[in-house]
Amino acid sequence: MLYYLLYPLSSHLTFFNIFRYITFRAAMAAMTAFLISIIFGPAVIRLIAKFNLRENIRPQSESHRLHELQHRKQGTPTMGGVLILLSIFVSVLLWADIFNRYIILVSLATIWLGVTGFIDDYLKHIKKQSKGLAALTKIASQVLLGLILGILIYLHPDSSTRLDIPFFKDIFWDLGIFYIFFVVLVISGSSNAVNLTDGLDGLAAGIVVMVALAFTVLSYVTGNIKLSSYLLVPYISGSGELAVFCSSLIGAGLGFLWFNAYPASIFMGDVGSLALGGAIGTVAILIKKELLLLVVGGIFVLEALSVILQVFSFKLTKKRIFKIAPLHHHFQFLDWPENKVIVRFWIIAGLLALLTLVTLKIR
């Protein structure tokens, strides 16, 4: 919004030319989102508590120990993802080019999955339906979103259906029409993976911030014709604007982490985790860094794989690979304190984000 209101004034006063630069608007977007989270966070927590939207830690039939580990979280306000989404979109409306095609697509995807998560949380915490939205319904929502995004990308004349292979500049795989189904896989996988990771105080929020930081750089490089040419990265006109969106995600994530850090005063709930996972997946698709998502989001991948492997192993052999899944609970069962699990996972996520950025030069 400010881009359209203030940048035209640069013809009269050169100071306003600064609004043309993505780097400036991205930095301001991060600070704006952070301040919104910090300023309105306490009020949101009080409001959520007033409506009794609190975490209900139910006894786990498969693990009494897990219930003991998680019991202290009983009654903590949840659905804090509303604060994250509010901070992101106010910041994006202020600092991004809101008519940019990529901003529109990632915003729609984030809102779509945010609404899906909100309904799930609403059913669990307002209607007291312990399982919330049926698993098949959530998957159907993710699949439908993936199909819509995949078809829009496939039909757009400027879009590509090829997958670039990380670390290599001349190796790629063109999926053709099957790219649509690959988009479905990315959206569903990333959304569910973040959702599974959101089990310890600040764990998912901190990792999302690191992933968003890496994607901020990747988005800027991909949308900058000089940098993309120098680093041999396929140039995508207009995609640099996604750096503003990713920066908003960083600011909102850090602001939320202020209250969500161990011991948490609020949890994000599915309204936050499903939306943030979908946002990350959508950005990866739009800047053609889908396979790099496996690297930068390595912790999310491991969390999801731990659940998949655990289920298959138990069904086939009646034995469990991990003490419990997702992976973060496995380490708790190894007597790691919760805050140690969180910080160590953050450290790994930070290193993976650095490795992701290194791939730009390795190419």
C-alpha positions as CSV (number, residue, x, y, z in Angstrom):
1,M,0.0,0.0,0.0
2,L,2.8,2.4,1.0
3,Y,4.6,1.4,-2.2
4,Y,1.7,2.8,-4.3
5,L,1.0,5.8,-2.0
6,L,4.5,7.1,-1.5
7,Y,6.8,5.9,-4.3
8,P,5.0,8.1,-6.9
9,L,6.0,11.1,-4.8
10,S,9.7,10.4,-5.7
11,S,9.2,12.5,-8.8
12,H,8.8,15.5,-6.4
13,L,11.0,14.4,-3.5
14,T,13.8,12.0,-4.1
15,F,13.6,10.6,-0.5
16,F,10.5,8.6,-1.5
17,N,12.6,6.8,-4.1
18,I,13.6,4.5,-1.2
19,F,10.2,2.8,-1.4
20,R,11.2,1.3,-4.7
21,Y,13.8,-0.9,-3.1
22,I,12.8,-4.4,-2.0
23,T,15.6,-4.5,0.6
24,F,14.2,-1.4,2.4
25,R,10.6,-2.6,2.3
26,A,11.6,-6.1,3.4
27,A,13.5,-4.7,6.4
28,M,10.6,-2.4,7.3
29,A,8.1,-5.3,6.9
30,A,10.0,-7.5,9.4
31,M,10.2,-4.7,11.9
32,T,6.5,-3.8,11.5
33,A,5.4,-7.4,11.9
34,F,7.6,-7.8,15.0
35,L,6.2,-4.6,16.6
36,I,2.6,-5.6,15.9
37,S,3.2,-9.0,17.6
38,I,4.9,-7.4,20.6
39,I,2.4,-4.6,21.1
40,F,-0.8,-6.7,20.5
41,G,0.5,-10.0,21.9
42,P,-0.5,-9.4,25.5
43,A,-4.0,-8.2,24.5
44,V,-4.4,-11.2,22.2
45,I,-3.3,-13.6,25.0
46,R,-5.8,-12.0,27.4
47,L,-8.6,-12.2,24.9
48,I,-7.9,-15.9,24.1
49,A,-7.8,-16.7,27.8
50,K,-11.1,-14.8,28.3
51,F,-12.8,-17.0,25.8
52,N,-11.2,-20.0,27.5
53,L,-9.3,-21.1,24.4
54,R,-6.8,-23.1,26.3
55,E,-4.7,-26.2,25.6
56,N,-6.3,-29.4,26.8
57,I,-3.7,-32.0,27.5
58,R,-5.6,-35.3,27.4
59,P,-4.2,-38.5,28.8
60,Q,-2.4,-40.4,26.0
61,S,-3.6,-44.0,25.8
62,E,-0.4,-45.0,24.1
63,S,2.0,-43.2,26.5
64,H,1.4,-42.2,30.1
65,R,4.9,-40.7,30.2
66,L,4.2,-38.3,27.4
67,H,1.1,-37.0,29.3
68,E,3.4,-36.4,32.3
69,L,5.9,-34.5,30.2
70,Q,3.2,-32.3,28.6
71,H,0.9,-31.9,31.5
72,R,2.3,-28.6,32.6
73,K,1.0,-27.1,29.4
74,Q,-2.5,-27.7,30.5
75,G,-4.6,-24.5,30.3
76,T,-2.1,-22.5,28.2
77,P,-3.9,-20.2,25.8
78,T,-3.8,-21.4,22.2
79,M,-4.8,-20.3,18.7
80,G,-2.0,-17.7,18.8
81,G,-1.5,-18.3,15.1
82,V,-4.1,-15.6,14.7
83,L,-1.6,-13.1,16.0
84,I,1.0,-14.3,13.6
85,L,-1.3,-14.1,10.6
86,L,-2.5,-10.6,11.7
87,S,1.1,-9.4,12.0
88,I,2.1,-10.9,8.6
89,F,-0.8,-9.5,6.6
90,V,-0.9,-6.0,8.1
91,S,2.9,-5.8,7.3
92,V,2.4,-7.2,3.8
93,L,-0.4,-4.7,3.1
94,L,1.8,-1.8,4.2
95,W,5.1,-2.7,2.6
96,A,4.6,-5.1,-0.3
97,D,3.4,-4.6,-3.9
98,I,-0.1,-6.0,-3.1
99,F,-0.9,-6.4,-6.8
100,N,2.2,-8.6,-7.4
101,R,1.1,-12.0,-8.7
102,Y,3.3,-13.9,-6.3
103,I,2.2,-11.9,-3.3
104,I,-1.4,-12.6,-4.2
105,L,-0.8,-16.4,-4.6
106,V,1.2,-16.9,-1.3
107,S,-1.3,-14.7,0.6
108,L,-4.3,-16.7,-0.7
109,A,-2.5,-20.0,0.2
110,T,-1.7,-18.8,3.7
111,I,-5.2,-17.6,4.3
112,W,-6.7,-20.8,3.0
113,L,-4.8,-23.0,5.3
114,G,-5.2,-20.5,8.1
115,V,-8.9,-20.8,7.8
116,T,-8.6,-24.6,7.7
117,G,-6.5,-24.6,10.9
118,F,-8.9,-22.1,12.5
119,I,-11.9,-24.4,11.9
120,D,-9.9,-27.3,13.4
121,D,-9.0,-25.3,16.5
122,Y,-12.6,-24.0,16.7
123,L,-14.0,-27.5,16.8
124,K,-11.5,-28.6,19.4
125,H,-11.6,-25.7,21.8
126,I,-15.0,-24.1,21.3
127,K,-17.2,-27.1,20.3
128,K,-15.1,-29.4,22.5
129,Q,-14.7,-32.0,19.8
130,S,-11.4,-33.7,20.9
131,K,-10.2,-34.6,17.4
132,G,-11.3,-31.3,15.7
133,L,-11.5,-31.4,12.0
134,A,-11.5,-34.9,10.5
135,A,-8.0,-35.8,9.2
136,L,-9.4,-36.5,5.7
137,T,-11.1,-33.1,5.6
138,K,-7.8,-31.4,6.4
139,I,-6.0,-33.4,3.8
140,A,-8.8,-32.6,1.3
141,S,-8.4,-28.9,2.0
142,Q,-4.6,-29.1,1.4
143,V,-5.0,-31.2,-1.7
144,L,-7.6,-28.8,-3.2
145,L,-5.4,-25.8,-2.5
146,G,-2.4,-27.6,-4.1
147,L,-4.5,-28.5,-7.2
148,I,-5.6,-24.9,-7.6
149,L,-2.1,-23.5,-7.2
150,G,-0.6,-26.2,-9.5
151,I,-3.2,-25.6,-12.3
152,L,-2.7,-21.8,-12.0
153,I,1.1,-22.2,-12.3
154,Y,0.9,-24.8,-15.1
155,L,-1.4,-22.6,-17.2
156,H,0.5,-19.4,-16.7
157,P,2.7,-18.7,-19.8
158,D,5.7,-17.5,-17.7
159,S,5.8,-20.4,-15.3
160,S,8.0,-23.4,-15.5
161,T,7.3,-27.0,-14.7
162,R,10.9,-28.1,-14.2
163,L,12.6,-29.0,-11.0
164,D,16.1,-27.6,-10.5
165,I,18.4,-30.0,-8.7
166,P,20.2,-28.4,-5.7
167,F,24.0,-28.0,-6.0
168,F,23.8,-28.4,-9.9
169,K,23.3,-25.6,-12.4
170,D,22.5,-27.6,-15.6
171,I,20.6,-30.5,-14.2
172,F,16.8,-30.3,-14.0
173,W,13.7,-32.5,-14.3
174,D,10.8,-31.3,-16.3
175,L,7.6,-32.8,-14.9
176,G,5.2,-31.4,-17.4
177,I,1.6,-31.7,-16.4
178,F,2.6,-33.9,-13.4
179,Y,4.0,-30.8,-11.9
180,I,0.4,-30.1,-10.7
181,F,0.5,-33.2,-8.5
182,F,3.9,-32.3,-7.3
183,V,2.6,-29.0,-6.1
184,V,-0.1,-30.9,-4.2
185,L,2.6,-33.0,-2.5
186,V,4.7,-29.9,-1.5
187,I,1.8,-28.0,-0.1
188,S,0.3,-30.9,1.9
189,G,3.8,-32.1,3.0
190,S,5.0,-28.7,4.2
191,S,1.8,-27.8,5.9
192,N,1.5,-31.1,7.8
193,A,5.3,-31.2,8.6
194,V,5.1,-27.9,10.5
195,N,2.0,-29.0,12.2
196,L,3.7,-32.1,13.5
197,T,6.7,-30.1,14.7
198,D,4.6,-27.8,16.7
199,G,4.8,-29.8,19.9
200,L,7.3,-28.0,22.1
201,D,7.4,-24.4,23.3
202,G,8.8,-22.3,20.5
203,L,10.1,-25.2,18.4
204,A,8.1,-24.7,15.2
205,A,8.1,-20.9,15.4
206,G,11.9,-20.7,15.8
207,I,12.5,-23.1,12.9
208,V,10.0,-21.3,10.7
209,V,11.9,-18.0,11.3
210,M,15.2,-19.6,10.1
211,V,13.5,-21.1,7.0
212,A,11.9,-17.8,6.2
213,L,15.3,-16.0,6.5
214,A,16.8,-18.4,3.9
215,F,13.8,-17.9,1.6
216,T,14.0,-14.1,2.0
217,V,17.5,-14.3,0.5
218,L,16.5,-16.8,-2.2
219,S,13.5,-14.8,-3.2
220,Y,15.5,-11.6,-3.6
221,V,18.2,-13.4,-5.6
222,T,15.6,-15.1,-7.8
223,G,13.9,-11.8,-8.6
224,N,17.1,-9.8,-9.2
225,I,18.3,-10.2,-12.8
226,K,21.9,-9.3,-12.0
227,L,22.3,-11.5,-8.9
228,S,20.5,-14.4,-10.5
229,S,22.6,-14.2,-13.6
230,Y,25.8,-14.0,-11.5
231,L,24.8,-17.0,-9.3
232,L,23.4,-19.0,-12.3
233,V,19.9,-19.1,-10.7
234,P,16.9,-19.0,-13.0
235,Y,15.5,-15.5,-13.0
236,I,11.8,-15.1,-12.2
237,S,10.5,-11.6,-12.9
238,G,8.5,-10.2,-10.0
239,S,9.4,-13.0,-7.5
240,G,11.7,-10.7,-5.5
241,E,8.6,-9.2,-3.9
242,L,8.3,-12.5,-2.0
243,A,11.3,-11.3,0.1
244,V,8.9,-8.7,1.6
245,F,6.4,-11.5,2.5
246,C,9.1,-13.7,3.9
247,S,10.5,-10.8,6.0
248,S,7.0,-10.2,7.4
249,L,7.0,-13.9,8.4
250,I,10.3,-13.5,10.1
251,G,9.1,-10.4,12.1
252,A,5.8,-12.1,13.0
253,G,7.6,-15.3,14.0
254,L,10.1,-13.5,16.2
255,G,7.3,-11.4,17.8
256,F,5.3,-14.5,18.5
257,L,8.4,-16.3,19.8
258,W,8.6,-13.6,22.5
259,F,5.6,-15.1,24.1
260,N,5.9,-18.7,22.8
261,A,9.4,-19.3,24.0
262,Y,9.9,-21.8,26.8
263,P,7.9,-21.8,29.0
264,A,5.2,-20.7,26.6
265,S,2.5,-18.2,27.4
266,I,0.6,-19.0,24.3
267,F,0.6,-21.7,21.5
268,M,0.0,-21.1,17.8
269,G,-2.5,-23.9,17.3
270,D,-3.3,-25.4,13.9
271,V,-4.4,-21.9,12.7
272,G,-0.7,-21.0,12.8
273,S,1.1,-24.2,12.0
274,L,-0.9,-25.2,9.0
275,A,-0.8,-21.7,7.6
276,L,2.9,-21.2,8.1
277,G,3.8,-24.6,6.6
278,G,1.7,-23.8,3.6
279,A,3.2,-20.4,3.2
280,I,6.8,-21.9,3.2
281,G,5.8,-24.5,0.7
282,T,4.1,-22.0,-1.6
283,V,7.2,-19.7,-1.6
284,A,9.4,-22.6,-2.4
285,I,7.2,-23.5,-5.4
286,L,6.9,-19.9,-6.7
287,I,10.7,-19.3,-6.7
288,K,11.4,-22.8,-8.1
289,K,13.3,-24.0,-5.0
290,E,11.0,-26.9,-4.2
291,L,13.8,-29.5,-3.7
292,L,15.8,-27.1,-1.5
293,L,12.8,-27.1,0.8
294,L,14.0,-30.6,1.8
295,V,17.3,-29.0,2.9
296,V,16.3,-25.8,4.6
297,G,13.3,-27.5,6.2
298,G,15.3,-30.6,7.1
299,I,13.9,-30.6,10.7
300,F,10.3,-30.5,9.4
301,V,11.2,-33.4,7.0
302,L,12.7,-35.5,9.8
303,E,9.7,-34.9,12.1
304,A,7.3,-36.0,9.4
305,L,9.4,-39.0,8.4
306,S,9.6,-40.1,12.0
307,V,5.8,-40.4,12.2
308,I,5.6,-42.1,8.8
309,L,8.3,-44.6,9.7
310,Q,6.9,-45.3,13.1
311,V,3.4,-46.0,11.7
312,F,4.7,-48.3,9.0
313,S,7.1,-50.1,11.3
314,F,4.4,-50.8,13.9
315,K,1.9,-52.0,11.3
316,L,4.4,-54.3,9.6
317,T,6.5,-55.6,12.5
318,K,4.6,-54.5,15.6
319,K,7.8,-52.8,16.7
320,R,8.6,-49.1,17.0
321,I,11.7,-47.5,15.6
322,F,11.5,-44.5,17.9
323,K,10.5,-44.5,21.5
324,I,7.6,-42.2,20.4
325,A,6.9,-40.0,17.4
326,P,7.2,-37.2,16.3
327,L,11.0,-37.0,16.7
328,H,11.1,-34.2,19.3
329,H,9.2,-36.4,21.8
330,H,11.7,-39.3,21.2
331,F,14.5,-37.1,22.6
332,Q,12.4,-36.1,25.5
333,F,12.0,-39.9,26.2
334,L,15.8,-40.0,26.2
335,D,15.7,-37.6,29.2
336,W,16.7,-34.5,27.3
337,P,15.1,-31.5,29.0
338,E,12.5,-29.8,26.7
339,N,14.4,-26.5,26.4
340,K,17.5,-28.5,25.3
341,V,15.6,-30.3,22.6
342,I,14.3,-27.0,21.3
343,V,17.6,-25.2,21.2
344,R,19.4,-28.1,19.6
345,F,16.8,-28.4,16.9
346,W,17.1,-24.6,16.4
347,I,20.9,-25.0,16.0
348,I,20.4,-27.7,13.4
349,A,17.8,-25.6,11.6
350,G,20.1,-22.6,11.5
351,L,22.9,-24.7,10.0
352,L,20.6,-26.1,7.4
353,A,19.5,-22.6,6.5
354,L,23.2,-21.6,6.0
355,L,23.8,-24.8,3.9
356,T,20.8,-23.8,1.7
357,L,22.3,-20.4,1.1
358,V,25.7,-22.0,0.4
359,T,24.1,-23.9,-2.5
360,L,23.8,-20.6,-4.4
361,K,27.6,-20.3,-4.7
362,I,28.2,-24.0,-5.1
363,R,26.2,-23.9,-8.3
